[in-house]
Amino acid sequence: MSSLPVRKAVIPAAGLGTRLLPCTKSQPKEMLPVGRLPTIQHVVEEIFAAGIDYLCMVTGWQKRAIEDHFDQSHGGDRRRHSDHLGVLANPDLNHHIFYVRQAEQKGLGDAVLHGEAFVAGEPFLIALGDSIVYSPREPILLQRLMAAHAAAENVFATIAVERVPREHVVRYGIVAPADELDPARGTLVHDIVEKPKVEEAPSTYAVAARYVFDPVIFDALRRTPPGRGGEIQLTDAVRTLIHEGHRCQVVPLDDDEHRYDVGNFQSYFRAFADLALADPEEGPGLRRYLRELLARP
């Protein structure tokens, strides 16, 4: 396994977003606003905050708006200065973000495989483009993931997980940890199962849209047949490597961290409400308005 530092990130962002229709009929779900920023800019801000500067976004049909959003010439400080621009004000942005298209929807595993040439044999981070992770303090989740991966011996993957209600395990990849989980370190897992039945789930710890992998994952993905939904599942490739004797570990979200899956309306509404209320300028006024609104008969 590689001992190189993590310098690159791959952001899969090619999903069709059908659960968010009609909002996603003509725009990517990753461009839906959450607070002041589109969803995918929250993800990019998180990656840059963790110290990674080189990103590859895996996009697809009707995803050009993502590329346009991160163009410096029409979206950054050349138009006007603002404290809320974030990464858009970075003059080196166009040199640090690369794009590759997933021409056919074959699943998350296939999308990750599209990043192989960009990764070029190095360990790398994966952050799903439709999931925001709120980490209010350092070290943020991504920093802990990378530190745990660097500290471990012979580990091919370090995966973020979160506890979910047992009735929700059917929605996620679920891990079987070998010990109690600690947000400050990695814990080895015996197995991982994609969307198990409630009665068959090995735990209630679900994969939380953030991963660090060594490049051995690409070989496993090439050997992975289509699984649930007829798609190549990243979880299935991870499980193959675990069963072949490779070591995988997980790091849980801390108590004050939260993942927002902007893939369905309930989670999207909650994400927008939480991050809008946390806005330092507009949040207090919005909070007062909502209190008044809820107090009306």
N, C-alpha and C positions, 0 to 999 in steps of 0.2 A: 504494500500500500504506500501511497505517496506521502512524503513529509513536507512537501512544498506548501507555502502559505496560500490561502484562498484569495485570488485576485480578481476573479471573474464571476459574473452571475448570469443565469439564463432565466428569462421571464416568459413562461408560456402564456400567450394571450390570443389564441386562435379560436377559442370556443364560440359557438353561435349565440349563446345567451337566450335560448328559446323560452326559459322560465320567466324572463323579464319582458316578454312581448306585451304591448306594442312599443315599449320604450326602446327596444333594441332592433326595431325593424330597419332603421336606416343609420344607426350608430352603434359602435362597439359597446358592450356592457362595461368594458374597462374605462370608458370615457364618461360614464354616468357620474355626476358630481356628488361628492360627499363632503359637506362643508364647503370650503373655498376651492378645493382641488378636485379634479377628476380622480376616480379610483386609482388608476394606474400611476398617477403622479405621487400619491401617498406611498405606493410600493417603491417607486424609484427613490423618493426621499429617504425611506427607511434603509434602502441598500447603500446609498451614499453616506448616510449617517453611520453605518457600520464600517466604513472605510474602504468600500469596494467602488472602483471607478469605471470598470469596464463591463458593459451590459450587452446582452444579446436578447432582443425581443423576438419571439416566435409568433408571427402574426399570420393572417390569412384573409379570406374573403371579407370584404367590407371593413377592413381594419386600417385603411389609409389615414383615418383621422388621428390614430395614435402617432404615426410618424409625423404628420403635420403639427401635432401639438408640441412635440419636442424640437421642432426646427427653431434654431436661434433667430433666423432672419425675420420671422413674423410672430414670435411669441415671447421673446425675452426682453432684456433691458434696452434693446434698440428702439422699442416703441415707447415705453415710459418706465420710470423707476417705480417699484413697489416693493414693500417689505414682504409681500405675500407671494412673490414670484417663485421663491424657492429655487429648485434646480434650473428653472428656466432662465435665471439670471447668470448661470454659469457659462462663461464664454467658450469653454472647452467642451460643452455638452455634445456638439455634433461629432467630436472626435472620439467620444467615449461610448456612444450608443450605436449598436449595429442591429440590423434586421435580417431575418430570414423568414420565408413564407412556408407555411404548411399548406400545400395546395389541396390536399384531401384530408378530411377530418377522420383520423384514425385513432384518436385518443390521446391522453396526456403522455403516455409513454412514447408514442411516436413523435409528439411535439418536442419532448426532451431530446430525443435522438437527433432531431434537426439541429441541435446546438453543438454537436460533436466537433465539427471542424473549428468552431469558435473556441471551444474549450482547449483544444490542442494538447491533450494529454495531462492537463493540470486538474487538481481538485477544484470543485466549483460549487456555487450556491444556486439553488432553485427557489424562486419566490413566485407563487402563482399570481397572475396579474389581476385577478378578480377578488383577492383576499387582502384585507388591510389588517395588520397586526399593530395594536396600540401598546407601546411600551413606554411608560411615563418616566423612566429613569434609566441611567446607565449602570451596568452594561445592559444594553437592550438585547432582546431575544437573539437577533442575528449574531451579535458579538459573542454571546454565550455559546451559541451553536458552533461557531468557528473555533472558539477557544477549546471547547470540549473535543472537537474533532482533532485539533492539533495535539492535544494532550493524550489521546487514546493510542493504544498500540494495536496495529492490525485491524483497524475498523474501516470498513469501506463506506459507511453511511452514518451520518448523525442527523436525526430527524426530530423536528419539533412536534410535540403532542399536547393535547388538551383533554381534560376530562369532560365527557358529555353524558347526558341522561341515558340510561340503559336503553330506553325505547328508541333513541336516536342512532344507535350503533349501525343500523342498516343503511345509513347515509355515508359512511366513512370507511377508510382503512383503519383497522383496529389492531393494536399491538399487544403482544403477550410479554410484559416485562419480567426480567429475572429477579428483580429486587424492588424495594421502595424507590419512587422517583424523587429527585431533588433538582430544583431549578438551577442550581449552581454547578451541576456536573452531569455527565452522561451516564446512563444506565443501560446495560445490555438487554437485548430482547431475544426471546426464543423463537418468535414467529410474528407474522403480520398477515392479516386476512382482509380482503377487500369486501366491504359491505356484508358482514356476516348476519345470519339470523340472530335475533335477540338471545335465544337460548344457547347459541353456539359461540357467542362473542367471548374471546379470551380475557377481556377486560373492558373498561369503559374509557380507555385512553385512545383518542382518535388522532390521526395525522392532521397537523395544523398548518399545511400549505407552505412550510418552509423546510428545506433540506440542504445538507452539505453532502456531496458525493465525491468519491474517487472515480476516475474514468472507467473502472471496471463495469460500472452500471451500463455502459453503452453496449458491451458484449452481451450482457444479460437481456437487454431490451431487444437486440436483434434475434435472440433465441425465444422471445416470448410470443406465443400465439395470441390472437384476439381472445379477450375474456368477456367480462360482463358488458352488455351492450354491443358486442361485436368489435370492441375497441382494444387497443394495446394498453394495458393498465400498468402504470409505474409500480403500483403495489405488488403486482404479480412478479415483476422483475426483481424487486427487492426480496420477495419471499424465496425466489429461486436461489439467489445468492446465499441467503441464510441457510437454506436446506443443504446447500453444497459446502457448508462449513465456514463461510465468511461471517465476520462479526459485524453486527449493526447495533447502534445505540440510539437512545432517545433522550431529549431534554424537554421537560414540561414547561408550559407557560407559567409564570409566577402568578401569585394571587391577584396582583393589580394589573396584569396584562390581559388583553382581550383580542380575540380574532373576529373580524367581521367578514363573513362570506357574502360578497355582493353578487350572489347568484340566484337569489330569490327575493321577493318583495318584502317579506317580513324582516329578514336580516338587513336588507338595504335601507328600509325605513329606520330601523334602530341605529344603524351606522350613521346615517345622516343626522338623526336627532342627537346622538351622543357627541359627535364631533362638532356639530353646530353649537351645542350648548357649551362645549369646551373652548370655543373661539374667544380669545381674550378681549376683543372689541365688541362683537355682536352677541356673544353668549349671555351676558347678564341681562340685556334687554329682552332677548328671546325667552329666557327663563321666566322673567316677570310676566311676559305675554302669556306664556303657557299656563302659569298659575292662575292668571285672570280668566283664561279660557276654560280651564277645568273647574273653576269656581262658579261658572254660569249655570243657572238652572236648566 
